Amino acid sequence: MSAKLILVAGATILSLALGSVGGAAVLPDQPMAEGALEDVQIPQRFRARAYGAIEAIDGGTLTVSTPAGSVDFVTDANTLFFADRERVTLGDFAVGDVVGAVGWWEEGGGVFHAFAVAKLAEDRLFPVAGTLAEINGDTLIVETKGGRPATVHVDAETAYRIRGVEDPGLDDLEVGMRVIARGTLNPDGSLQAQVVGAAEAGPRQARLRGEVIAIEGNAFTVRAGKREVVVQTDEATEFRVPGVENPTIADLEVGDKVAVGGVVEGGGTARATLVIVLPDDAARLTGKVTDIEGTTLAVRTAGGTVNVLTDGDTVFHVPGVEGPGLDDVEVGDRIVAGGSWESESAFHAIGVGVVGGRRAGARGTVRGRVIDIGEDNLALGTARGSLTVLVDEETRFRVPGVEDADLGDVEEGARVGVLGAWNEDGALQALVVRVGGARRR
């Protein structure tokens, strides 16, 4: 299989076929307060996440302003509450607090049932991702994964990253682009973007999972949630059907559950590079790799250690690694695997993806105290030890009361938040360095 197909297969299986890697129903995933929920056993059905600023508290319901509008966080006697890494009660929360929650969404996305709620720092960076639907002056409307429009504000300090565009700005954004914005929350729940990244307009990667409801010639129709998508195939499309060697579209049947990778062509159509027929008992597993023996990964999960079995057909996805394989998975990695259970302690994987961690090329966000300042780097003390942050001419600094700030405006002992990308040495190459806890309003 080509490297391109391997990467598409990994993304398809892990992000679509068996649930996105930590995906939420309406807004993108965002980790909770640092360390707040690390020791909490979160049931699989409660893995959706949401965040926002509390605008009202009525009994056990928190009405929260989010970039995609107001959401009711419903809590009950079993909900866990956290602040500053400590267990607290609902009474410790107040209007104006920025909070994140794990739980599950009711259909429609306006009500979120919270398994756990954590109070977050006001200057925490949050993401909004989706399709750019409108550009109104300095306001962007982003159509999120759940179909709800999110409001993102930009200003003169917002940095832009657009593939293929040198020195990009707001004028280079186009409706229809796939974008991801990161920033702080405004009091109304909208996002004040520090960084907006976008790919070029035009065809974008298709990742969908659903049921085949019709087959006609070289095309088939997939019902994915409430959508129906016509998928075009050609001689370059690769098919994977359990128990079938060299499968083609002729081996596809109405009623099959499939995962599709390719490009969206608009108008409810997609062109497939990879089509995978999923087993009837398709399942998903997450955990931490504790041992690797041959082609078997020992993975510690919330329910105990499971042997994840891989073979020559298993697709791997490792951030920053092109054409990854089993050799690129390391002890200590946190993974998500898609496949089926062979027994209570054995899981046969059709896809394995490494998530989080400090993989080269993966995005990272850290907070800590500055303990040393070099010519082109900062040493931070964090909850997980010391960390080197590299800066360059593209790094943007945000220092309260300082215009056009640079590294010279950062002082030892300052509390900072850093958004960037991990490099091969385990250092974080900074895109944005934000000093202090003040939030721009």
ABEGO torsion letter per residue (X at the ends): XBAAAAAAAAAAAAAAAAEBBGBBAABBBBBBBBGAAAABBBBAAAABBBBEBBABBBEABBBBBBAAEBBBBBBBAABBBBBGGBBBBAAABBBGBBBBBBEBBBBGGABBBBABBBBBBAABBBBBBEBBABBBEABBBBBBAAGBBBBBBBBAABBBBBBGBBGBBAAABBBGBBBBBBBBBBAAGBBBBABBBBBBBEBBBBBBBBBBABBBEABBBBBBEABBBBBBBBAABBBBBBGBBGBBAAABBBGBBBBBBEBBAEGGBBBBABBBBBBAABBBBBEBBABBBEABBBBBBAAEBBBBBBBAABBBBBBGBBGBBAAABBBGBBBBBBEBBABAABBBBABBBBBEEABBGBBBBBBEBBABBBAABBBBBBAAEBBBBBBBAABBBBBBGBBGBBAAABBBGBBBBBBBBBBAAGBBBBABBBBEABBBX
